[in-house]
Amino acid sequence: MILTGVLVNAGAILLGGIAGTFLRRGLPERLNKTLMQGLGLCVLYVGINGALVGEQVLVAVLSIALGGLFGGWLDLDRRLNRLGDFLQGLLNPGPSQGSFAEGFINATLFTCVGAMAIVGSLQSGLSGNHETLLAKALIDGIVMVVMASTLGIGVSLAAVSVFLYESLLTLSARAVAGYLTTPVINEMNCVGSLLIVAIALNMLQLTNIKVANLIPAAIMPVFLFMLHP
């Protein structure tokens, strides 16, 4: 089913938020760090495995280079961060901790504003590959447990935001998939998976790559194949 990854992601957020409300002291820092490192390795595997579908190295290299130049020129990473700060300042009712609204806002920003949601949704829509969204679901589920332990049940409502946001991206990708050839879709998945590798390296604290600046690279294969079919 086209929305399998989206449904699992939203479900993990819902269950993580509910579970977190019963763990008011949260997870021990040592345990949380170990879990996130383990998930980072899993995300790294997902990225490497997905990148292997690519068959034209030059397309991947040019896509990363051109997409990085365009995304860096737009400074997408800074813009996404500013958008998150703006929405938080606009919607946050006040400094009180543990409020329903604050939990919902913080959880929504964490789960929606990021490259993994975009790339994962595109992969689900274009090729039916849900691995990235499933890996994201594990990460989101654990983080929601931690958030809900301090911010309350409002965290769970972010499942609705994620479902609507990722469904829109996935269904939009599926709508255009019929107009793309298999080689184009494979290269888009390859480049998108390379961005997932970058996310994993950041999770493991090995790098500090501004992955959001590279997001345009995921659609560059379309234009490269138009220039040289």
C-alpha positions in Angstrom: 0.0 0.0 0.0 1.3 3.4 -1.0 0.8 5.0 2.5 2.3 2.1 4.5 5.4 4.0 5.6 3.3 7.1 6.4 0.8 5.0 8.5 3.6 3.3 10.4 5.4 6.6 11.1 2.2 8.2 12.4 1.4 5.1 14.5 4.8 5.1 16.0 4.5 8.7 17.0 1.0 8.1 18.6 2.2 5.1 20.5 5.5 6.7 21.6 3.6 9.7 22.9 1.2 7.6 24.9 4.0 5.5 26.3 5.9 8.6 27.3 3.1 9.9 29.4 3.5 6.9 31.7 7.3 7.5 32.0 7.3 10.8 33.7 10.9 10.6 34.6 11.9 9.8 31.0 14.5 7.4 29.7 18.0 7.4 31.3 20.4 9.5 29.2 22.8 6.6 28.8 20.0 4.4 27.5 18.7 7.1 25.2 22.1 7.7 23.7 22.7 4.0 23.1 19.3 3.6 21.4 19.9 6.6 19.1 23.4 5.4 18.1 22.0 2.0 17.3 19.2 3.6 15.2 21.9 5.7 13.5 23.6 2.5 12.3 20.3 1.2 11.0 19.6 4.4 9.1 23.1 4.1 7.7 22.4 0.6 6.4 19.1 1.8 4.9 20.9 4.6 3.1 23.7 2.4 1.7 21.3 -0.3 0.7 19.1 2.2 -1.2 22.0 3.9 -2.9 22.9 0.6 -4.6 19.9 0.8 -6.9 21.7 3.5 -8.9 23.5 2.5 -12.0 25.0 5.8 -13.3 27.5 7.2 -10.9 28.0 10.4 -12.9 24.3 11.2 -12.6 24.5 10.8 -8.8 27.7 12.9 -8.6 26.2 15.7 -10.7 22.9 15.6 -8.9 24.6 16.0 -5.5 26.9 18.8 -6.8 24.1 20.8 -8.6 21.5 20.2 -5.9 24.0 21.2 -3.2 24.9 24.4 -5.1 21.2 25.3 -5.5 20.2 24.3 -2.0 23.3 26.1 -0.6 22.5 29.2 -2.6 18.9 29.2 -1.2 20.3 28.2 2.2 17.5 25.8 2.8 18.9 24.6 6.1 18.8 28.0 7.6 15.3 28.7 6.1 13.9 25.5 7.6 15.4 26.2 11.0 13.9 29.7 10.8 10.5 28.3 9.8 10.6 26.0 12.8 11.5 28.9 15.1 8.8 31.1 13.6 6.1 28.5 14.0 7.2 27.7 17.5 7.1 31.4 18.5 3.8 31.9 16.7 2.0 29.0 18.2 3.6 28.5 21.6 1.2 29.8 24.1 3.8 30.6 26.8 6.7 29.3 28.8 4.7 26.8 30.8 6.2 23.3 30.6 4.2 20.2 30.0 1.3 21.9 28.3 -0.7 20.1 25.6 -0.1 22.8 23.0 3.7 22.9 23.6 4.0 19.2 23.3 2.1 19.1 20.1 4.1 22.0 18.6 7.5 20.7 19.5 6.7 17.1 18.4 5.3 18.4 15.1 8.4 20.5 14.3 10.7 17.6 15.2 8.9 15.0 13.0 8.0 17.2 10.0 10.8 19.8 9.6 13.6 17.6 8.2 15.1 15.9 5.2 14.2 12.4 6.2 10.4 13.1 6.0 10.8 14.6 2.6 13.2 12.0 1.1 11.3 9.1 2.7 8.0 10.3 1.3 9.4 10.7 -2.2 10.8 7.2 -2.1 7.5 5.8 -1.0 5.6 7.6 -3.7 8.0 7.0 -6.5 8.9 3.4 -6.0 6.9 2.0 -3.1 10.1 1.8 -1.0 9.1 2.5 2.6 12.5 1.7 4.3 13.4 5.3 5.0 10.0 6.1 6.6 10.1 2.9 8.6 13.5 3.8 10.0 12.2 7.3 10.7 9.2 5.7 12.5 11.6 4.0 14.9 13.5 7.2 15.6 10.3 9.3 16.0 8.8 6.7 18.3 11.7 6.7 20.7 12.0 10.5 20.7 8.3 10.9 21.3 8.6 8.7 24.4 11.3 11.1 25.7 9.3 14.2 24.7 6.0 13.0 26.2 7.6 12.1 29.5 8.1 15.9 30.0 5.6 17.6 27.7 2.6 15.3 28.1 0.0 13.6 25.8 -0.1 16.6 23.4 3.0 15.0 21.8 0.8 12.2 20.4 -1.2 14.6 18.3 1.8 15.2 16.1 0.8 11.9 14.5 -1.9 13.8 12.7 0.5 16.4 11.4 2.9 13.8 10.1 0.2 11.8 8.5 -1.2 14.8 6.6 2.3 16.2 5.6 3.9 12.9 4.5 0.7 11.7 2.8 0.7 14.9 0.7 4.3 14.4 -0.3 3.9 10.7 -1.0 0.7 11.0 -3.1 2.2 13.9 -5.0 5.2 11.8 -5.8 3.0 8.9 -6.9 1.1 11.3 -9.2 4.2 12.1 -11.2 5.8 8.7 -11.0 3.9 7.5 -14.1 5.6 10.2 -16.2 9.1 9.1 -15.1 11.1 6.2 -16.5 12.6 3.4 -14.3 16.2 4.7 -14.7 15.1 8.1 -13.6 13.3 6.8 -10.5 16.3 4.5 -9.7 18.7 7.5 -9.8 16.3 9.6 -7.7 16.2 6.8 -5.1 20.0 6.5 -5.2 20.5 10.2 -4.6 17.9 10.3 -1.9 19.5 7.4 -0.2 22.8 9.2 -0.2 21.1 12.0 1.8 19.9 9.3 4.2 23.5 8.2 4.6 24.4 11.9 5.5 21.6 11.9 8.1 23.0 8.7 9.6 26.5 10.2 9.8 25.0 13.2 11.6 23.1 10.9 14.0 26.3 9.1 14.8 28.0 12.5 15.4 30.6 11.8 12.8 29.7 14.8 10.7 27.7 18.0 10.7 26.3 17.9 7.2 23.5 20.4 6.4 21.4 17.8 4.7 18.5 20.2 4.0 20.8 22.1 1.6 21.2 18.9 -0.4 17.4 18.1 -0.7 17.2 19.6 -4.3 19.7 16.9 -5.3 16.9 14.3 -5.0 15.1 15.7 -8.1 18.1 16.6 -10.2 18.2 13.3 -12.0 14.9 14.3 -13.7 16.6 17.3 -15.3 19.8 15.5 -16.1 17.9 12.8 -18.0 15.9 15.4 -19.8 19.2 16.9 -21.1 20.7 13.5 -21.9 18.1 10.7 -22.1 
